[in-house]
Amino acid sequence: MAQQNNYFLYTMLSFFMVLAVGMGVAWGMAYSDAAARDAELAQARSEKTDADASVRRLNDEKTALLELIGREGADVGQQNVPDTVVGDITTKIEDPRYSNLSAENKGLEPALDKAVTDRDSQATAANSRQTDLQNKNDELQRTIKSKDAEMQVHQGAREQAELELQQQAAKHSEQIDRFNEEFVKMQDTLENLQTTHDTYVTETNRRVTILESDIREKRAALQALRRELFEQEDISFTTADGVVSSVDHINGHAYVNLGSKDEVRVGTTFSVYVAKHGGIGRRNTRDIKASIEIVGVMGPHLSEAQITRQDLHRPIANGDPIYSPIFTAGLPVEVAIAGLVDFDGSAGSDRATLLRMIVNQGARVAVQVGDAGEFISQNGESMSEEEATDSITSSTRFLIIADLGEEAADDTDDQTRLATYSEIQINTGKLQLEAENHGVYEIGLATFLEFLGYTKKHIAWRRGEHFSLVLNGMSRPLMLPNGAKSRSVRTSIGNRTSSGTVSELYTTRKRPRTISQGHVSELYK
């Protein structure tokens, strides 16, 4: 509403301003024309004044001449007009009685006549100029009256416009006053609302701060209780991926019920559990008795595996469950890694090896906390904190916690390494928070490798494959010796008995078993 009134007011002001400018231009033009007329009138009046002065001078001269000839007050007249000076002189010149006039008397009359003639001519010219001047003056007066009439019309219109403008201004002033009153009321209301809002925001922020502090404390307590619960109860949240179908202990092979339809890959490793286990995937790995690696996919639900490690007291048997933390039949699995990765005892990081083991088994790494404490992707590309935390979702199975440098920090004074450890711990904490929010299971690197069935320095061999050795630029085929057999079938090449110590349970030496005099682990009592 206020904008419409302002628009109308500005429109009226613009109209009256244009009208005033037009009237000013018209009045200026009329004024300019009147000034020109006044200048002409002033010039005509000046000429008339000059003519009147000439007439007066001539009249004075005429009076002097009439006095000189003794005819004061007589009419000059014209020739052949009796009772006039000119007529009488003409008559006397023609009358013989006056023939005895001297030459001077005869010359005086013509001079007088010429003077009278010149005077009459000048008077006539002056009268003509005065008439023309009067006509011009009359025309100028008519023009002035016409312009004055027009100016009166414009003046009336201007006065009417000014009156309407004053009325509109008064109306607008009333509206402005009313709007100002409403604005003051609204401003007071707004100030009250702002004060109420500020008070509410301050109180809310105070409560939020208290609640956030309480949440942080409760979250920390919950995390501690959760970790303590996991450590004490070691609850299992997963199931076996498959079972051992049959075992070939002679060749060190096992067969499992996973195959091409389960999307199992050659090179995938599994941990083998005892049949009567206390739970698959628990932190306590005492139920794991062996590790196997798939070396061939033989059917839709059948694969051949090589036994890479097993407990001789608990050999692999048919029906033993197998488990891999990064394998799920038909489903891709993703994990996250945090910390320094070193598990083979050699110098340098084993991150590339761990990534290769994970990727080769069909899983992927969603996010990592790298060796410098930075967030990186599976390919080593840098990630922002937001991208890293968003990568932890309900689809992430494990957050693998490697070395966070907590123990190493106590043994070094290197500020650069301490800063790196601190960055690793801070960013790992951010991933742990997201993992907790999404129910992601947190697991140590050693336990993960145990679940994975990892063994150091083992060779996976499949039947029909051959190895070669490159010597002097030439590739020579090599054969792997098969147990205690010779290179020729059923041919002995000597005593293959180990010179080391063999358990009395499995030795073939003919001597009595010895009884240990040391302490036996509580696990096997």
MOGI-V292166 format. One record per residue. RES is the residue in three letters. SS is DSSP state (helix for helix, strand for strand, loop for the rest). NEAR is the number of other C-alpha atoms within 8 Angstrom. D_CENTER is the distance of its C-alpha to the mean C-alpha in Angstrom with 2 decimals. Layout:
BEGIN
res->{RES RES}
ss->{SS SS}
near->{NEAR NEAR}
d_center->{D_CENTER D_CENTER}
END
This chain:
BEGIN
res->{MET ALA GLN GLN ASN ASN TYR PHE LEU TYR THR MET LEU SER PHE PHE MET VAL LEU ALA VAL GLY MET GLY VAL ALA TRP GLY MET ALA TYR SER ASP ALA ALA ALA ARG ASP ALA GLU LEU ALA GLN ALA ARG SER GLU LYS THR ASP ALA ASP ALA SER VAL ARG ARG LEU ASN ASP GLU LYS THR ALA LEU LEU GLU LEU ILE GLY ARG GLU GLY ALA ASP VAL GLY GLN GLN ASN VAL PRO ASP THR VAL VAL GLY ASP ILE THR THR LYS ILE GLU ASP PRO ARG TYR SER ASN LEU SER ALA GLU ASN LYS GLY LEU GLU PRO ALA LEU ASP LYS ALA VAL THR ASP ARG ASP SER GLN ALA THR ALA ALA ASN SER ARG GLN THR ASP LEU GLN ASN LYS ASN ASP GLU LEU GLN ARG THR ILE LYS SER LYS ASP ALA GLU MET GLN VAL HIS GLN GLY ALA ARG GLU GLN ALA GLU LEU GLU LEU GLN GLN GLN ALA ALA LYS HIS SER GLU GLN ILE ASP ARG PHE ASN GLU GLU PHE VAL LYS MET GLN ASP THR LEU GLU ASN LEU GLN THR THR HIS ASP THR TYR VAL THR GLU THR ASN ARG ARG VAL THR ILE LEU GLU SER ASP ILE ARG GLU LYS ARG ALA ALA LEU GLN ALA LEU ARG ARG GLU LEU PHE GLU GLN GLU ASP ILE SER PHE THR THR ALA ASP GLY VAL VAL SER SER VAL ASP HIS ILE ASN GLY HIS ALA TYR VAL ASN LEU GLY SER LYS ASP GLU VAL ARG VAL GLY THR THR PHE SER VAL TYR VAL ALA LYS HIS GLY GLY ILE GLY ARG ARG ASN THR ARG ASP ILE LYS ALA SER ILE GLU ILE VAL GLY VAL MET GLY PRO HIS LEU SER GLU ALA GLN ILE THR ARG GLN ASP LEU HIS ARG PRO ILE ALA ASN GLY ASP PRO ILE TYR SER PRO ILE PHE THR ALA GLY LEU PRO VAL GLU VAL ALA ILE ALA GLY LEU VAL ASP PHE ASP GLY SER ALA GLY SER ASP ARG ALA THR LEU LEU ARG MET ILE VAL ASN GLN GLY ALA ARG VAL ALA VAL GLN VAL GLY ASP ALA GLY GLU PHE ILE SER GLN ASN GLY GLU SER MET SER GLU GLU GLU ALA THR ASP SER ILE THR SER SER THR ARG PHE LEU ILE ILE ALA ASP LEU GLY GLU GLU ALA ALA ASP ASP THR ASP ASP GLN THR ARG LEU ALA THR TYR SER GLU ILE GLN ILE ASN THR GLY LYS LEU GLN LEU GLU ALA GLU ASN HIS GLY VAL TYR GLU ILE GLY LEU ALA THR PHE LEU GLU PHE LEU GLY TYR THR LYS LYS HIS ILE ALA TRP ARG ARG GLY GLU HIS PHE SER LEU VAL LEU ASN GLY MET SER ARG PRO LEU MET LEU PRO ASN GLY ALA LYS SER ARG SER VAL ARG THR SER ILE GLY ASN ARG THR SER SER GLY THR VAL SER GLU LEU TYR THR THR ARG LYS ARG PRO ARG THR ILE SER GLN GLY HIS VAL SER GLU LEU TYR LYS}
ss->{loop helix helix helix helix helix helix helix helix helix helix helix helix helix helix helix helix helix helix helix helix helix helix helix helix helix helix helix helix helix helix helix helix helix helix helix helix helix helix helix helix helix helix helix helix helix helix helix helix helix helix helix helix helix helix helix helix helix helix helix helix helix helix helix helix helix helix helix loop loop loop loop loop loop loop loop loop loop loop loop loop loop loop loop helix helix helix helix helix helix helix helix helix helix loop helix helix helix loop loop loop loop helix helix helix helix helix helix helix helix helix helix helix helix helix helix helix helix helix helix helix helix helix helix helix helix helix helix helix helix helix helix helix helix helix helix helix helix helix helix helix helix helix helix helix helix helix helix helix helix helix helix helix helix helix helix helix helix helix helix helix helix helix helix helix helix helix helix helix helix helix helix helix helix helix helix helix helix helix helix helix helix helix helix helix helix helix helix helix helix helix helix helix helix helix helix helix helix helix helix helix helix helix helix helix helix helix helix helix helix helix helix helix helix helix helix helix helix helix helix helix helix helix helix helix helix helix helix helix helix helix helix helix loop loop loop loop loop loop loop loop strand strand strand strand strand strand strand loop loop loop loop strand strand strand strand loop loop loop helix helix helix loop loop loop loop loop loop strand strand strand strand strand loop loop loop loop loop loop loop loop loop loop loop loop loop loop strand strand strand strand strand strand strand strand strand strand strand strand loop loop strand strand strand strand strand strand strand strand strand strand loop loop strand loop loop loop loop loop loop strand strand strand loop loop loop loop strand loop loop strand loop loop strand strand strand strand strand loop strand loop loop loop loop loop loop loop loop loop loop helix helix helix helix helix helix helix helix helix helix loop loop loop strand strand strand strand strand strand loop loop loop loop loop strand strand loop loop loop loop loop strand loop loop helix helix helix helix helix helix helix loop loop loop loop strand strand strand strand strand strand loop strand loop loop loop loop helix helix helix helix loop loop loop helix helix helix helix helix helix helix helix helix helix helix helix helix helix helix helix helix helix helix helix helix helix helix loop loop loop strand strand strand strand helix helix helix helix helix helix helix helix loop loop loop loop loop loop loop loop loop loop loop loop loop loop strand strand strand strand strand loop loop strand strand strand strand strand loop loop loop loop loop loop loop loop loop loop loop loop loop loop loop loop loop loop loop loop loop loop loop loop loop loop loop loop loop loop loop loop loop loop loop loop loop loop loop loop loop loop loop helix helix helix loop}
near->{4 6 6 7 9 8 8 8 11 8 8 9 9 8 8 11 8 8 9 9 8 8 11 8 8 8 9 8 8 9 8 8 8 11 8 8 9 9 8 8 11 8 8 10 9 8 8 12 8 8 9 9 8 9 12 8 8 9 8 8 8 9 10 8 9 12 9 7 6 6 9 7 6 8 7 8 9 9 7 8 10 6 7 12 12 13 14 11 9 10 9 10 10 7 8 7 6 9 7 5 7 6 6 6 8 10 8 8 9 8 8 9 9 8 8 10 8 8 10 8 8 10 9 8 8 12 8 8 9 10 8 8 12 8 8 9 9 8 8 11 8 8 9 9 8 8 9 8 8 8 9 8 8 9 9 8 8 11 8 8 9 9 8 8 11 8 8 9 9 8 8 10 8 8 8 8 8 8 9 8 8 8 8 8 8 8 8 8 8 8 8 8 8 8 8 8 8 8 8 8 8 8 8 8 8 8 8 8 8 8 8 8 8 8 8 8 8 8 8 8 8 8 8 8 8 8 8 8 9 10 8 6 6 10 7 8 6 6 8 9 11 10 12 15 10 10 12 8 7 5 5 9 12 15 12 14 11 12 14 12 9 10 8 13 10 10 10 10 13 13 16 15 14 11 7 4 8 5 8 12 12 9 9 6 10 5 9 9 14 15 15 15 15 14 13 9 13 10 8 9 12 13 15 13 13 13 12 11 8 11 8 5 4 8 9 10 8 9 9 12 13 13 17 12 8 12 14 8 8 7 6 9 13 13 15 13 12 15 16 12 11 11 7 6 5 6 4 5 8 10 9 7 7 9 10 8 8 12 10 10 14 11 13 11 14 12 14 12 15 12 10 9 14 12 14 14 12 11 5 6 7 8 10 7 7 6 8 13 10 7 8 15 10 8 7 13 10 11 15 13 12 11 10 11 11 8 6 7 11 6 6 8 6 6 6 6 9 11 8 11 14 9 11 18 12 8 12 11 8 9 11 10 8 11 14 9 7 9 7 13 9 10 11 9 9 7 10 11 9 10 14 13 15 9 8 5 4 6 4 9 7 7 4 4 6 7 7 8 8 8 7 4 5 6 8 8 8 8 6 4 8 6 4 7 12 11 6 6 6 6 8 7 6 4 4 5 4 5 4 4 5 6 6 7 4 6 7 4 4 4 4 4 5 5 4 4 4 4 4 6 6 5 4 5 5}
d_center->{35.22 34.61 32.52 35.42 38.04 36.16 35.85 39.62 40.49 38.49 40.18 43.66 43.04 42.02 45.18 47.49 46.07 46.67 50.13 50.97 49.96 52.14 55.05 54.69 54.83 57.88 59.59 58.92 60.45 63.44 63.76 63.72 66.39 68.46 68.25 69.58 72.37 73.17 73.44 75.84 77.82 78.08 79.35 81.86 83.04 83.52 85.55 87.53 88.26 89.50 91.63 93.04 93.98 95.73 97.52 98.64 99.85 101.75 103.23 104.34 105.90 107.56 108.96 110.27 111.94 113.47 114.78 116.14 118.11 119.13 117.21 114.74 112.82 114.10 111.90 111.15 111.14 111.70 114.71 117.36 116.09 119.01 118.73 115.77 115.78 114.83 117.34 120.14 119.55 119.50 122.75 124.41 123.45 125.04 128.09 131.10 132.15 129.25 129.85 131.17 127.74 126.74 124.02 121.75 122.18 121.48 118.27 116.99 116.70 114.57 112.31 112.06 111.39 108.62 107.11 107.25 105.77 102.93 102.29 102.26 99.92 97.55 97.76 97.06 94.04 92.82 93.33 91.44 88.53 88.61 88.56 85.61 83.82 84.59 83.28 80.02 79.81 80.35 77.66 75.28 76.07 75.41 72.04 71.19 72.20 70.03 67.00 67.75 67.81 64.47 63.06 64.49 62.69 59.39 60.08 60.71 57.49 55.61 57.27 56.44 52.78 52.69 54.29 51.75 48.95 50.47 50.71 47.09 46.06 48.17 46.66 43.13 44.07 45.28 42.06 40.04 42.28 41.85 38.07 38.14 40.29 37.95 34.93 36.83 37.65 34.09 32.91 35.58 34.54 30.87 31.99 34.15 31.41 29.01 31.83 32.48 28.82 28.59 31.84 30.70 27.43 29.50 32.09 29.66 27.86 31.35 32.37 29.22 29.91 33.51 32.66 30.19 32.89 35.43 33.33 32.90 36.62 37.57 35.24 36.84 40.24 39.47 38.39 41.52 43.68 42.15 42.80 46.26 46.90 45.92 48.11 51.01 50.95 49.12 48.29 47.82 44.98 45.76 48.66 50.45 49.07 52.62 56.20 58.71 61.01 63.63 64.26 66.10 66.92 69.15 66.36 63.65 61.74 60.48 59.39 56.61 55.77 52.33 52.04 50.15 49.16 47.72 45.65 47.17 46.83 49.36 48.60 47.30 48.97 50.16 51.85 55.14 56.09 59.55 60.54 60.97 57.67 56.12 52.66 50.45 47.50 48.69 48.02 51.76 52.58 56.37 56.70 55.35 58.40 57.25 54.53 54.54 52.55 52.46 54.30 54.83 53.78 57.05 56.26 53.95 54.59 56.48 55.48 57.47 56.36 57.75 58.66 56.91 58.02 60.25 62.24 65.87 66.97 64.70 64.63 62.41 64.11 63.64 61.26 59.26 55.58 52.92 49.31 46.17 42.98 40.86 42.92 42.91 44.85 42.60 39.35 36.93 36.45 33.61 33.89 31.98 33.51 33.16 35.18 37.57 39.53 43.18 45.94 48.55 49.91 49.23 47.18 43.52 40.84 41.72 38.14 38.62 41.84 40.34 37.45 40.04 42.21 39.40 38.03 41.57 42.38 39.60 37.13 33.69 31.89 28.56 27.55 29.44 29.62 30.95 33.75 31.47 29.79 26.56 25.01 25.96 26.46 29.89 29.66 28.76 25.11 22.86 20.80 18.30 19.71 17.67 18.84 22.31 22.79 21.53 24.20 26.91 27.85 31.11 31.92 32.29 36.00 36.41 34.65 37.04 37.51 38.99 39.98 37.61 39.68 41.04 44.64 43.98 42.16 45.50 47.33 45.22 44.30 41.85 38.71 36.56 37.92 37.61 33.89 33.49 35.44 33.39 30.09 31.77 32.97 29.68 27.68 30.68 30.65 27.09 28.30 31.46 29.64 27.75 31.08 32.85 30.37 30.89 34.60 34.49 37.83 37.82 40.53 41.90 42.06 45.87 46.17 43.72 45.81 48.94 47.58 46.59 50.16 49.30 52.34 52.55 54.00 55.18 55.81 55.26 58.02 58.65 62.05 62.63 60.20 61.55 60.28 60.90 61.26 60.50 63.32 63.77 61.31 63.15 62.08 64.86 64.83 65.16 66.48 65.72 68.95 69.43 70.71 74.29 75.31 76.34 75.01 77.95 78.30 80.50 81.36 81.22 80.24 81.31 80.51 76.82 77.18 74.54 75.88 73.29 73.61 73.31 73.06 76.50 75.01 74.38 76.90 79.77 81.96 85.23 85.21 84.92 81.55 80.76 79.55 76.69 77.59 73.97 71.47 69.93 66.29 65.92 64.00 67.17 69.94}
END
